[in-house]
Amino acid sequence: MTPSPSPLESALRAGRPFALIARDAESVELLTGDVVDVDLLADIPLHDAAGTPREVLALVPYRQVVERGFECHDDAAPLRCLLVDTHQRLPRQAVLAELPTEPVALADAGFDVSDTDYADIVRTVIADEIGRGEGANFVIRRDFTAAVDVDPLTAGLTWFRALLEHERGAYWTFLVSTPGHLTVGASPEAHVSASGGIVTMNPISGTFRHPAGGATAATLTEFLSSTKETEELFMVVDEELKMMSAVCSDGGRITGPHLKEMSRLTHTEYMLRGRSAMDPREILRETMFAPTVTGSPMQNACTVIKRHERAPRGYYSGVAALFTPTADEAADGTGHDLDAPILIRTAYLVDGRLRVPVGATLVRHSDPDGEVGETHGKAAGVLGAIGAIPRDEVAERAALDEDAPVGERRALADDPDIAALLAARNDRLAPFWLNPQDTPDAIPVRRATGAGRTAVVVDAEDRFTTMLAHQLRHLGFDVTITPWNDADPSALERADVVVAGPGPGDPRDEASPRIARMRAVVAARLASGRPLLAVCLSHQILADTLGIALAPLGSPHQGLQKTVEVFGRPASIGFYNTFTARVAPGTLRLGATEISADPASGDVYALRGPGYASVQGHLESILSRDGLETLDRLLTHALAPVLQEKP
């Protein structure tokens, strides 16, 4: 009697689209169904024609950022949806036994951008983008490519097996086979998930490439002590908190940091959690895409990526989004849970060509040769895992064999010195984002400042405004955020306080429509005598309006924490600026305007006068330990006219 085919064998024989997903150590999920391509995230068909909820696995390409009006090299990569009609959980060992083992040979292999050219791109981005105030960090990719003369499905199944056997610590290990396109990878990073009204994001940053023989506490200590790696992580946490504050009513709370230990690489990570009643497709849209693979601020990062990358990204830095119907759609409200890892550490096979995209996060401290090495390390992480290049067998045993002698085990997160280094990072961060925010004693700051009052925040293309708005609501304000190019003058006039927000760029750039509009907003509010708070870019614009000179900094302050005096009190604040207002050292007043400035350089940290106040730093940043208290002080000053009118 011929034995019945296994579920995997049946799926392969049927020739239908399918996916294999490993989300735990014991099982592999097999999803089969039909494929449809849609234009927008809102079009993902979470219900059938009869209105019945169904499961959908969507491959979301990078080009979907056009939904938010952002720029990209648009390759028209489809938003591809697998409409799941069967979902089976299979024993991992049984799946492994069915997968091919013969290595897949590569030919004509190498990077599409040479090491020299990539290093030149790094230098240009640091000088011309970060150095001119276009943002704090940017991820620029290049692709490792090779020819594959093997049946695509056989190659993909071989690589999926290799990832299951040789990679550790992945959030998802997966293979997705659809007509003309095969995707296989081991993503370390959950971009966003939503379940039971709880949204979770998992920013991962910093890449430690294990030395020969594996990582040790000593080698990892050097990595964790790096200023560049630490600030890189803080910056992406700030950027993802912007997204959390846009989709979560409580703005989000951070926990961590933790180590993400994989077979060849180790990263540092935080977890962000908050509550939301949004449709999961809208949550996904508002969080497109992770700053760990794009940069910040997000909108400008997309523009910078388009300027410096030579080709479209395809699915790199997009997500694989699994929408699963909840047990009780009516009770849940959203109808579906969402689980969406970032499409990184992923190989794509199309028309006989393998492509492994990798990118490095470029910050003000970046070393071009070091960033070249990081892309090699990330590519090697994928290629070594799938067996395309030799593996470090000693390191692999240390990573995968939990029964190995203590000296070979990778329990690095449990090492007391490593744990202390990780915990010490939080000493620098704002308690507001670390502590629960829903109790009266959570943050020791007066909450009556905004009670019964309205605030309009003008967004100058930096979603730090969402975090700022969340803090304003915490202070009692009824807050509206409006884009710079859609700010209704009458709404601004009616607001009890206008908060002119931060944004990228040179505040002196008169040719920029955005800068011109922000200048008009600040000037009109200042002339009205009504309360105004100006932040970062808008602080510089206010200073210029008041006759204070503007100048570029000698070195950008992107993601820099400083303790500065703000009108008689020291405050630990996070700075993201490339330009500064500057006065002669020792200047404390200009007409009716009080000035807090660096006593040596004259760089202006804050201004205040009748009905207005401003600050160069980002009081909403996780780097601003004294941010909320300082925000309250500045608002109390700016609101003095309103406080007198409405006792």
C-alpha positions in Angstrom: 0.0 0.0 0.0 1.4 3.4 -1.0 1.7 5.7 1.9 -0.2 9.0 1.8 1.9 12.0 0.8 2.9 14.3 3.6 1.3 17.8 3.8 4.5 19.4 2.4 4.7 16.8 -0.4 1.1 17.4 -1.3 1.6 21.1 -1.4 4.7 20.7 -3.7 2.8 18.3 -6.0 -0.1 20.7 -6.3 2.1 23.4 -7.6 0.1 26.1 -5.8 1.6 29.1 -4.0 2.7 28.3 -0.5 4.7 29.5 2.5 6.7 27.9 5.2 7.2 29.8 8.4 9.1 28.8 11.5 8.2 30.9 14.5 9.3 28.5 17.3 11.8 25.8 17.8 9.5 22.9 17.4 7.3 23.5 14.4 7.0 24.8 10.8 3.8 26.3 9.6 2.6 25.4 6.1 0.3 27.9 4.4 -1.2 27.3 1.0 -3.7 29.4 -1.1 -4.2 31.6 -4.1 -2.4 34.8 -4.9 -3.8 38.2 -5.6 -1.9 41.4 -6.1 -3.4 44.7 -4.8 -2.5 48.3 -5.0 -2.9 49.6 -1.4 -2.5 48.2 2.1 -6.2 49.1 2.6 -7.0 46.7 -0.3 -5.5 43.6 1.4 -8.6 41.4 1.3 -9.1 40.3 4.9 -12.7 39.1 4.2 -14.0 36.9 1.4 -17.0 37.9 -0.8 -19.4 36.7 1.9 -17.7 38.9 4.5 -16.1 36.0 6.3 -12.7 36.8 7.9 -9.8 35.0 6.3 -6.1 34.7 6.8 -3.7 36.6 4.5 0.1 36.6 4.2 1.1 39.8 2.4 4.6 40.6 1.0 4.7 44.4 1.2 7.4 46.0 -1.0 9.3 49.1 -0.1 7.6 51.0 -2.8 4.4 51.1 -0.7 5.9 54.2 0.9 4.3 56.1 -2.0 1.0 55.6 -0.1 2.3 58.1 2.4 3.6 60.5 -0.3 7.3 59.5 0.2 9.8 59.2 -2.6 11.3 56.0 -4.0 12.7 54.3 -7.1 9.4 52.9 -8.0 9.8 49.4 -9.5 6.1 48.6 -9.3 6.9 45.5 -7.2 3.5 44.0 -6.3 1.8 44.0 -2.9 1.4 40.3 -3.1 -1.3 38.5 -1.0 -1.4 34.8 -0.3 -5.1 34.1 0.5 -4.6 31.3 2.9 -7.0 28.4 2.6 -5.0 25.8 4.6 -2.7 26.5 7.5 -1.0 23.5 9.1 1.5 23.2 11.9 4.0 20.5 11.2 6.8 19.0 13.3 10.1 20.7 12.5 12.0 17.5 12.3 9.5 16.0 9.9 9.8 18.9 7.6 13.6 18.8 7.8 13.6 15.2 6.8 11.8 16.1 3.5 13.9 19.0 2.5 16.8 18.7 0.0 20.4 18.8 1.3 22.6 19.1 -1.8 24.4 22.5 -1.8 23.4 25.0 -4.4 26.3 26.4 -6.4 26.6 30.1 -7.1 28.3 31.7 -10.1 29.2 35.2 -11.1 28.9 36.3 -7.4 29.6 39.7 -5.9 28.2 43.0 -4.8 26.5 45.3 -7.4 28.3 48.3 -5.8 32.0 48.0 -5.2 33.6 48.5 -1.8 35.3 51.7 -3.0 32.1 53.1 -4.4 30.1 52.2 -1.3 32.6 53.9 1.0 32.4 57.0 -1.2 28.6 56.9 -0.8 29.0 56.8 2.9 31.3 59.8 2.9 28.8 61.7 0.7 25.8 60.9 3.0 27.7 62.0 6.1 28.9 65.2 4.5 26.0 66.2 2.3 23.0 64.8 4.2 23.7 64.4 7.9 26.2 67.4 7.6 23.5 69.6 6.1 20.7 68.8 8.5 18.7 66.4 6.3 18.5 63.8 9.1 20.1 61.9 11.9 20.8 58.5 10.2 20.2 56.8 6.9 20.4 53.2 5.7 22.0 52.8 2.3 21.9 49.3 0.8 23.8 47.4 -1.8 23.0 43.9 -3.2 25.1 40.7 -3.2 24.0 38.9 -6.4 24.8 35.6 -8.0 23.6 33.3 -10.8 21.8 30.1 -9.7 21.5 27.2 -12.2 19.1 25.1 -10.2 15.3 24.8 -10.1 14.2 27.8 -8.0 12.0 25.8 -5.7 14.7 23.2 -5.1 17.2 26.0 -4.3 14.7 27.8 -2.0 13.9 24.6 -0.1 17.6 23.8 0.3 18.2 27.3 1.7 15.2 27.1 4.0 16.5 23.8 5.4 20.0 25.3 5.9 18.5 28.3 7.8 16.5 26.0 10.1 19.6 24.0 10.9 22.3 26.7 11.0 20.6 30.0 12.1 19.7 30.8 15.6 17.6 33.6 17.1 15.5 34.5 14.0 12.1 36.0 14.7 10.8 34.3 11.5 12.6 31.8 9.3 10.5 31.6 6.1 10.1 30.6 2.5 7.4 32.2 0.3 6.9 30.7 -3.2 4.6 32.6 -5.6 4.5 32.7 -9.4 7.9 34.0 -10.7 9.2 34.9 -7.3 10.8 33.1 -4.4 11.7 34.6 -1.0 13.6 32.8 1.7 15.2 34.3 4.8 15.7 34.5 8.6 14.6 37.9 9.8 15.8 38.9 13.3 13.4 41.7 13.6 9.6 42.0 14.3 8.7 45.3 12.8 5.2 45.5 14.2 2.6 43.1 15.7 -0.9 43.7 17.0 -2.9 41.3 19.1 -5.7 41.9 21.5 -5.4 45.7 21.1 -1.7 45.7 22.1 0.8 46.9 19.4 4.4 45.9 19.7 7.5 47.1 17.8 11.0 45.7 18.1 13.7 48.2 17.0 17.0 46.4 16.6 20.3 48.2 15.8 24.0 47.8 16.1 25.6 44.8 14.5 28.4 42.8 16.1 30.0 40.4 13.7 31.3 37.4 15.6 35.0 36.8 15.4 36.4 33.4 14.3 35.5 30.9 16.9 32.5 32.7 18.2 31.6 35.7 20.4 32.8 36.1 23.9 32.0 38.4 26.8 35.3 40.2 26.2 34.7 40.8 22.5 31.0 41.8 23.0 32.0 44.3 25.8 33.9 46.4 23.3 30.9 46.4 20.9 28.5 47.4 23.7 30.8 50.2 24.8 30.8 51.8 21.4 29.3 55.3 21.4 28.3 54.9 17.7 26.4 51.7 18.3 24.7 53.0 21.4 23.5 56.2 19.8 22.5 54.3 16.7 20.1 52.2 18.8 18.7 55.3 20.7 18.0 57.1 17.4 16.0 54.2 16.0 14.1 53.8 19.2 13.2 57.5 19.0 12.0 57.0 15.4 9.9 54.0 16.2 8.4 55.8 19.2 7.2 58.4 16.7 5.3 55.7 15.0 4.0 54.2 18.2 2.7 57.6 19.3 0.8 57.9 16.0 -1.0 54.6 16.4 -1.2 54.1 20.2 -3.4 56.1 22.5 -0.9 55.7 25.3 2.1 56.6 23.1 4.1 53.5 23.8 6.5 52.4 26.6 9.9 50.9 26.1 11.5 47.9 27.8 15.0 46.6 27.4 17.6 46.7 26.1 18.2 43.1 25.3 20.6 41.2 23.2 19.4 39.6 19.9 21.9 36.7 19.6 22.1 34.9 16.3 24.6 32.4 14.9 26.9 34.9 13.3 25.7 38.3 14.5 24.6 39.9 17.7 22.4 43.0 17.9 20.9 45.1 20.7 17.2 45.8 20.8 14.3 47.3 22.7 10.7 46.4 22.9 8.0 49.1 22.5 4.4 48.4 23.5 1.2 50.4 23.5 -2.6 50.2 23.0 -4.5 50.8 19.7 -7.9 50.1 18.3 -6.8 50.8 14.7 -7.4 48.4 11.8 -4.1 46.4 11.5 -3.7 47.5 7.9 -3.7 51.1 9.0 -1.3 50.3 11.8 1.0 48.8 9.1 0.6 51.9 6.9 1.4 54.3 9.7 4.5 52.4 10.6 6.0 52.1 7.1 8.8 51.3 7.4 11.3 50.5 10.1 14.0 53.3 10.7 16.5 50.5 11.2 16.4 49.9 7.5 15.5 53.4 6.2 16.6 56.2 8.6 15.2 59.2 10.3 13.3 61.3 9.9 11.4 58.8 7.8 10.1 61.0 5.0 13.5 62.6 4.4 15.2 59.3 4.7 13.2 58.0 1.7 14.3 61.0 -0.3 18.0 60.4 0.7 17.7 56.7 -0.2 16.4 57.6 -3.6 19.3 60.1 -4.1 22.0 57.6 -3.2 20.8 54.1 -4.1 21.2 53.2 -7.7 18.2 50.8 -8.1 14.8 50.0 -6.6 14.7 48.1 -3.3 12.0 45.5 -4.3 10.9 43.9 -1.1 14.0 44.7 0.9 13.1 46.7 4.1 9.4 46.0 3.5 7.6 43.4 5.6 6.0 40.0 5.4 2.6 40.6 7.1 0.5 37.8 8.4 -3.1 38.8 9.2 -4.9 36.1 11.2 -8.6 36.3 12.1 -9.2 36.6 15.8 -11.3 34.1 17.7 -14.0 36.7 18.3 -13.9 39.5 15.7 -16.8 41.4 17.2 -15.3 41.5 20.7 -11.8 42.3 19.4 -13.0 45.1 17.2 -10.2 44.8 14.6 -11.0 41.3 13.5 -7.4 40.3 12.8 -4.1 39.9 14.6 -1.0 41.1 12.8 2.5 39.7 12.8 5.0 41.5 10.5 8.7 40.9 10.5 11.0 43.1 8.4 12.3 41.6 5.1 16.0 41.7 5.9 18.5 38.8 6.0 16.5 37.6 3.1 17.4 36.1 -0.3 15.3 36.6 -3.4 15.5 34.3 -6.4 14.0 35.6 -9.7 14.8 34.5 -13.2 17.8 32.5 -12.1 19.4 35.3 -10.2 20.0 35.4 -6.4 19.8 38.7 -4.7 20.7 39.4 -1.0 20.3 43.1 -0.2 22.1 44.5 2.8 22.5 47.9 4.3 24.5 49.8 6.9 23.1 52.6 9.2 25.1 55.7 8.6 25.4 58.2 11.5 27.7 61.1 12.2 30.3 58.8 13.8 30.3 56.3 10.9 33.6 55.2 9.4 33.3 54.4 5.7 35.5 51.3 5.8 33.6 50.1 8.9 30.3 50.4 7.1 31.6 48.5 4.2 32.6 45.8 6.6 29.1 45.8 8.1 27.5 45.1 4.8 29.9 42.2 4.2 29.1 40.9 7.7 25.3 41.0 7.0 25.6 39.4 3.6 27.9 36.7 5.1 25.3 36.1 7.8 22.8 35.1 5.1 25.2 33.4 2.7 26.9 31.4 5.5 23.5 30.3 6.9 22.3 29.0 3.5 25.7 27.3 2.9 26.7 29.6 0.0 30.0 30.4 1.7 32.0 28.4 4.3 30.6 28.4 7.9 32.6 28.9 11.1 31.9 25.5 12.5 33.4 26.3 16.0 31.2 29.4 16.3 28.2 27.5 15.1 28.6 24.8 17.7 28.9 27.4 20.4 25.8 29.1 19.1 23.6 26.1 18.5 24.7 23.4 21.0 23.1 24.1 24.3 24.8 21.1 25.8 28.3 22.4 24.9 30.8 23.1 27.7 30.2 26.3 29.6 33.2 27.9 28.0 31.7 27.4 24.5 28.1 28.4 25.3 26.7 31.7 24.0 24.8 32.6 27.2 26.3 36.1 26.8 23.2 38.0 28.0 23.5 36.2 31.3 27.0 37.4 31.9 26.9 39.9 34.8 29.2 42.4 33.1 27.2 42.3 29.9 23.9 42.6 31.8 25.3 45.6 33.6 26.4 47.3 30.4 23.0 46.8 28.9 21.1 48.1 32.0 23.4 51.1 32.3 22.1 52.4 28.9 18.7 53.2 30.5 20.4 55.5 33.0 20.6 58.0 30.2 17.0 57.7 29.1 13.8 59.7 29.8 11.7 58.1 32.6 8.6 59.2 30.8 9.1 56.6 28.1 10.4 53.9 30.5 7.7 54.1 33.2 4.0 53.4 33.0 2.2 56.6 32.0 -1.3 55.9 33.3 -0.8 56.5 37.0 -0.9 59.9 38.7 2.6 59.4 40.2 4.2 58.1 37.1 5.9 61.4 36.2 6.5 64.0 38.8 5.3 67.0 36.8 2.3 69.3 37.2 -0.6 68.2 34.9 -2.8 71.3 35.0 -0.8 73.3 32.5 -3.0 72.4 29.5 -6.3 71.6 31.2 -9.1 72.9 29.1 -6.7 74.4 26.5 -6.0 73.6 22.9 -2.7 73.1 21.2 -2.0 72.9 17.4 1.3 71.3 16.5 2.6 72.2 13.0 4.6 69.2 11.6 7.5 70.3 9.5 8.2 66.7 8.2 9.5 65.2 11.4 7.1 62.9 13.2 8.8 63.7 16.5 5.6 65.8 16.5 3.6 62.7 17.4 5.7 62.1 20.6 5.5 65.8 21.4 1.7 65.7 21.0 1.6 62.7 23.3 3.5 64.6 26.0 1.2 67.7 25.5 -1.8 65.4 26.0 -0.2 64.1 29.2 0.0 67.7 30.3 -3.8 68.1 29.7 -3.9 69.7 26.3 -6.4 68.9 23.6 -3.9 68.4 20.7 -4.2 68.6 16.9 -1.3 67.8 14.6 -1.4 69.6 11.2 1.2 69.3 8.3 3.1 72.4 7.4 1.4 72.6 4.0 -2.1 72.1 5.3 -2.0 74.4 8.3 -5.3 76.4 8.5 -4.5 80.0 9.5 -7.9 80.3 11.3 -7.3 77.1 13.3 -3.8 78.3 14.3 -5.3 81.7 15.3 -7.9 79.9 17.5 -5.5 77.6 19.3 -4.5 78.5 22.9 -0.9 77.6 21.9 0.8 76.9 18.6 3.7 74.5 18.7 5.9 75.0 15.6 7.6 71.7 15.2 10.9 70.3 14.2 12.0 69.2 10.7 15.0 68.6 8.5 16.9 71.0 6.4 18.7 74.4 6.5 16.6 77.1 8.3 18.2 79.7 6.0 17.0 78.0 2.8 14.6 80.6 1.4 13.9 78.5 -1.7 12.3 75.7 0.4 8.5 76.0 0.4 8.5 74.1 3.8 11.0 76.5 5.4 9.1 79.5 4.0 5.8 78.2 5.4 7.3 77.5 8.8 8.8 81.1 8.8 5.3 82.5 8.0 3.7 80.4 10.8 6.3 81.6 13.4 6.2 85.2 12.3 2.4 85.4 12.3 2.1 83.8 15.7 4.8 86.0 17.1 3.1 89.1 15.7 -0.2 88.1 17.2 1.2 88.0 20.7 -0.6 84.7 21.3 1.3 81.7 22.9 4.0 80.1 20.8 6.4 77.2 21.5 9.0 76.6 18.8 11.1 73.4 18.6 14.4 72.7 16.9 14.1 73.9 13.3 11.3 76.3 14.4 13.5 77.5 17.3 16.1 78.4 14.7 13.5 80.2 12.6 12.2 82.1 15.7 15.8 83.1 16.6 16.4 84.4 13.0 13.1 86.3 13.2 14.2 87.9 16.4 17.5 89.0 14.8 19.8 86.2 16.2 22.3 84.8 13.7 22.2 81.2 12.5 25.2 79.1 11.7 26.1 75.4 10.9 27.7 73.5 13.8 31.2 72.3 13.4 30.0 68.8 14.0 26.3 67.7 13.7 24.5 67.1 17.0 22.4 64.2 15.7 21.3 61.9 18.5 23.5 63.7 21.0 22.6 64.0 24.7 23.8 67.1 26.5 23.1 68.6 29.9 22.6 72.3 29.4 21.2 75.2 31.5 17.7 76.2 30.6 16.8 79.5 32.4 18.5 78.7 35.6 18.1 74.9 35.7 20.3 72.2 34.3 18.4 69.9 31.9 19.5 66.6 30.2 18.2 67.0 26.7 18.6 65.1 23.4 19.7 67.1 20.4 19.2 66.4 16.7 20.5 69.6 15.0 23.0 70.5 12.4 22.4 74.3 12.6 22.3 76.5 15.7 21.3 80.1 16.6 24.4 81.8 18.0 25.0 84.9 20.1 28.1 86.4 21.6 29.2 84.4 24.6 27.7 85.8 27.8 24.6 87.3 26.0 21.6 86.8 28.3 19.0 89.1 26.7 18.2 90.7 23.3 15.4 93.3 23.8 12.5 91.5 25.4 13.9 88.0 24.7 15.8 86.1 27.4 18.5 83.7 26.1 19.9 80.5 27.5 23.1 79.8 25.6 26.4 77.9 25.9 28.7 80.2 27.9 31.7 79.4 25.7 30.3 79.0 22.2 27.2 81.2 22.4 25.1 78.4 20.9 21.5 79.1 21.9 19.6 76.3 23.7 16.4 78.2 24.5 14.6 81.5 24.2 11.7 83.0 25.9 9.8 86.3 25.8 6.3 87.8 26.1 4.0 84.9 25.0 6.7 82.7 23.4 9.4 80.2 24.2 11.6 77.9 22.2 14.1 75.1 22.6 16.8 73.7 20.4 16.7 70.2 21.7 13.9 67.6 21.5 12.2 67.5 24.8 10.1 64.5 23.6 13.1 62.4 22.8 14.1 59.3 24.9 17.4 61.1 25.3 15.7 64.0 27.2 15.7 62.8 30.8 14.4 66.2 31.9 12.2 66.7 28.8 8.7 66.7 30.2 9.6 69.0 33.1 11.4 71.4 30.8 8.4 71.3 28.3 6.1 72.2 31.2 8.2 75.1 32.3 8.5 76.6 28.7 4.8 76.2 28.1 3.9 77.8 31.4 5.9 80.8 30.3 4.5 80.9 26.8 0.9 80.5 28.1 1.2 83.4 30.6 -1.3 85.6 28.5 -3.8 82.7 28.4 -3.3 81.9 32.0 -4.2 85.5 32.9 -7.3 85.4 30.6 -8.5 82.0 31.9 -7.6 81.6 35.6 
